[in-house]
C-alpha cells in the first residue's frame, strides 16, 4: 500500500509541475513548432510553378506549370494598402499533364493581387505580387 501511495503522489506532483511550466509558456505545444517550419519551408516563393497575369481587358489569368499532382488547390487574393489579404477566388483545378490555366474576374485598378497553390505532391507555391495599373484609356497593365 505504501508503494502505491508514493507512486500516486509522485504522479500528482509531476503533473502539477508540468502544468505550471506549461502555464508559464515555458514549453510549446508538441505540434506548434513542426507545423510552422513545414509551412515556411514549402513555399517556393520564386515563381517556379505559379504565375498570375492580367490581360488588356483586366481579367486575371492564373497559370500553373509542371505540377506533379492531378488536383491543385488555388487561391487568388487581393492585397490592400495595409497588406491585408482578401480571397477573391479559390478552387480546385485539374491539371492536364501537370499544367493548368484559367481566367477569373476583372482586377481593379491600383490593387495588388497574388496567387497561392497547394497540392499534396508539390507543397505550397505562390506567384509574385502583381499591381494593376490603368491608363486613361482604361487599358490594364502591370
N, C-alpha and C positions, 0 to 999 in steps of 0.2 A: 504494500500500500504506500509506503514511504517513497519508493522509486516512482510510482505513478504520479504522486502529488508533485514531486520535484520536477518531473518532466512537464507536467501541465503548467507549472509556474514558470519554467524556462520559456515555453512557447508563448505564454501570455506576455512576459516581459520583452521577449524578442519582437513579437508582433507590435507591441506598443512603441518600441524604439524605432522600428522601421516605419511605422505610421507617422511618428513625429518627424522623422527625417524627410519623408515624402511631403508632409505638410509644409515644411520649411523650404520646399523646392530644391532640395539638395540632390534629388535623384529624378531623372526624367522618366516618363513612361517608357516601357520597353519598345513600343512601336514608333514613337515620335522621331527619333533620330534617323533610323534607316530609311523611312519613307521620304523624309526631306532630302536626304542625299540622293536617293534614287530619282526623285523628280528633277532635281537640279542637274544631275549628271546625264539625263537622257535627252535634254534639249539640244538639238543640233545648233540652232542659232546662226548658222552661216548660210542659210538659204539653199541647202543641198537639194531638198526634195520638193519644197513647197514655195510657190510664187503667187503673189497677188498683183493683178494688173487692172487697169481701167481703160475702157475703150472710149472713143470720141463722144459717144452718147452718155457717158457717165456710169455705165453698168460695170460692176466689179466682176472680174473673172478670176476664179481660183484654179490654179494649175498644179497638179501633183505628178511627179516623175519618179520612176524607179522604186516603187514601193514593193515590198516583199509580200504583204498581206493582200487578201482579196477584198476585204472590207476595211475602210478607213473612216474614222470619226473626224469631222472637220467643223471648226468654229471660225466665224469671221466676227471680229469685234471692231466697234467704233471707239476711238480714243479721244476724250475731250481734252481741253487745255490743261486740266489738272492731272492728267494721266489716268483718269478713271476710265475703265473699260466697260462697254455695254455690248452684249451679244446681239448682233443683228441677223445672223443666220447660223444655224447648226444643223448638221445632217450626217448620216452615214452614206458614204458613196462606195459604189462597186468599182474596183479597178479593172481595166482591160489591159492585160499584160503588164501590170504594175503602174499604169498611168491613168489619170482622170483629169477632167476639166468641166467646169460648169459656170454659168452666169447667175448673178443674183441682182438684187435691186440696185437702183441708181445710188451712187455715192454722192454725198452732199459736198458742195464747195467748201474749202478751207477746213475740212475734217481729215483726221488721220485714221487709217484702218490697218489691221494686221490679221493674218490668218494663222490658226493653230491646227495641227493634225495629231492624231494618236492612233496607233494600231498596236496589236499585241507583238508583232514581229519587229516593227520599226521603232517603237517607243514614241516619244514626243518630238515634234518638229514645229518650227514657226517660220513664217515668212518675215521679210524685212518690213518695217513700218513704212506705210505709204501715205503721203499727204496729197490730197486732191486740190489742185488749183484750177481756177476757171478764168478764162479771159472775158473780155467784154462781149464777145460774140456767143458766149455760152459753151464754148468748147472746153472739154476737160483735159487736163494733163497732170502729170505727177513728176 
